[in-house]
Amino acid sequence: MGAKGWILAAAACAAGLGCDTKPIGPAPGSGSGGQSAPAKEVNAASHSGPGNPVPFVDPTGSLQVYKGAKHDIQCLANLQGIGAALIQYNMRTGGYPAPGAFFRSLLESGDIPDFRICAVPRSNATKDEIVAQIGEKTYRVTMDKLNDSTAPGKPIAWDPIPFQDGRHYLTMGGQVDMVLEDQFAAFLAKWEGK
């Protein structure tokens, strides 16, 4: 198992065991906020302004690992949900969404009940942005025509921009993985438009 796999396994274990929270500080209203330590770290790191002019920097790197693992887990879950919706759509209709109408077809058919799984974690994409594939808030999908003879290794949905120098992607065969940016570019060159 690679380093990324160990990080995901540790994060999943910690989440499952409830180990992702540190002891809660003083009660709310006491001046300290009463949040768990990870919540304080995330709030401090993600909110700058007059009360917090410089983002908090964790010298141990644990905040970055925590945020990265959280993104990885949510992104993998989203792509797996998209893959499951595609299978359900195919079983129900006997076909695949038309090129350029991937998310529209899955959403209108009800195979994706919540449009937010088509959005990159922590984005606030609207349903219209997802359907139109606008901006960097929504996953990108293949523009190739899909059918039963499409190769299982073909990427069909992926991160719109690299995350920590790599991209998560979903293949036609239902596999979800993450590869470095140069490997992903090679995948697209090999599969997209073919």
N, C-alpha and C positions, 0 to 999 in steps of 0.2 A: 504494500500500500504506500503510495507517495505521500509527500508532506501535506498536500491539499486534502487527501483522503483522511489523514490523521486529524487534521484540523476539523473537518466536517464530523468525523466520528466523535471527537471530544466535545464539540459543541452540541451534537445531538444527545450525547450521554448526559452532559450537564443540564440541558433543557429538560430531558426526561426525568432526571433525578431532582430537579428543582435547585441545582447548584449554580444557576446563573444569577442568583441574587446574593448579595453580601448582607450582613446584618443591617437592619434598618436603624437609622440614627434617631435623633430626638423626634418627638411627636410633632405633627404639623402645627404651625403657629408658634413654635418655640424658636424660630429664627433660622433653623437649619433645614427646614423643608420636609423632613421625614421621608425622603425618597431613598430607595436602595442605592448602593454605591454605583452600579452600572447605569442606573437612570440618571444620577447626578453627572456621571462622566459623559454620557451621551448628550445631555442637556448642555453641559458646559462646552463640549466640543462643537456642538452644532449651532449654538446661538451666540453670536457676537453682537455687541452693541455697547451702549454706554455703561451698562452694569458689568459687561464682560468684554472689554475691548480687544483682548487677545484670546483666541481659542486655546483651551486647555490642551497641554501636550503631556501625554503620559510617557515618562521616560522608559517604562518597561515595555511599551508597545502593546500592552494587553487590550487597550481600548481599540486600537486598529485591528487586532486579531478578532476581537469580539464583533466589531462592525462588519469586518470582512466575512466572517463565518455566518453571521446573520444574513447578509446579502446572498451568500452562496446558497444557503438552505432555502431561502424564499425563492430565489431564481430557479433553482432546480425543481422546486415544488410547482412553480408556475408552468415551466416547460413540460413537466410530466402531466399536468392538468390539460395543457393544450394537446399533447399527444393522445391522452385518453379521449378527449372530445373529438379528435379526428377519427379515431377508431369507431367511436359511437356513431358519428356522422356517416362513415362508410358503411357500417352495418345496417343503418336505417335506410340510407338512400341508394346504396350500391355504387356510389361514386365518390368523388373528392371535390372540394371547393374549386371553382374556376380560378385561373391565375388573376391576381389583382382583387379577388373577392374572398380571400381566405378567412379573415376574421369576421367579415360581414356575414358570410354563409354560416359559420359556426355559431355566431351570436343570434342571428335571426332564426336559426333552426332550434335554438334552445339547448344545443349540445354544450355550449359554454354558458352556464347560467349567470355568471358574474363577470362582467367585462374586465374587471380589475386584474384577473390573472393574465391578461394579454399585455399588461403594463409592467415595465421594469420596476423592481422593488424601490420603494420610497419615492416614486414619481406620482404626480397627481394628474395623470392623463385622463382625458374625458373619453367617453365612448366614441364620439365623432373623430377625435384624434387617432384613436386606435384603428377604427375602420379605415380611415384615410392614410394611415401609416405616416402621420405628421410628427416631425421632430425626433428627439432622442428619448422619449418617454415610453415608447412602445417597442415590442419585439419586432424585428424584421422577419419577413417570411419569403420563401422562394417565389419567384414570378414564373417558374416553370409549371407546365401542366403535369399534374400528378395522376398516376394510374396504378393499377395493380402490378405492373412490371417496372415501376420506379425502383431503383436500387435501394436496398435497406440502409446503406451508409450515407445516402444523400442528406445533407443538412436541409431542413425545411423551415426551421425557426431559430433565431439566434439573437443575442444581445446586439443592440444598435451601435454601441460603442464599446471599446475594450474596458474591462473592469480588472484592475490590478494586472495589466498587461496580458489579459486573456479574455476569451469569450465563452460563455455558456451557449450550447446549441442542442437542438433536438433533431434526431435523424428520422428518416421515413420509417425505419425499423423500430422506433420508439425509444432509442437509447438517448439519454441526456448526459452530457459530459462538458468539460471545460478544457480548452487547449490554449496554448500561447498564441498571440496575435499572428505571428508569421505562419504557424501551422494552420490557423483558421483561414488565412488568406489563400493558402495552398488548397485547402478543402474547397473553398468557393471556386477557385480557378479550375479545379478538377470536375466539380459537379454542376455548378450553376450555369444555366444556358445550354445544357446538354440534353 
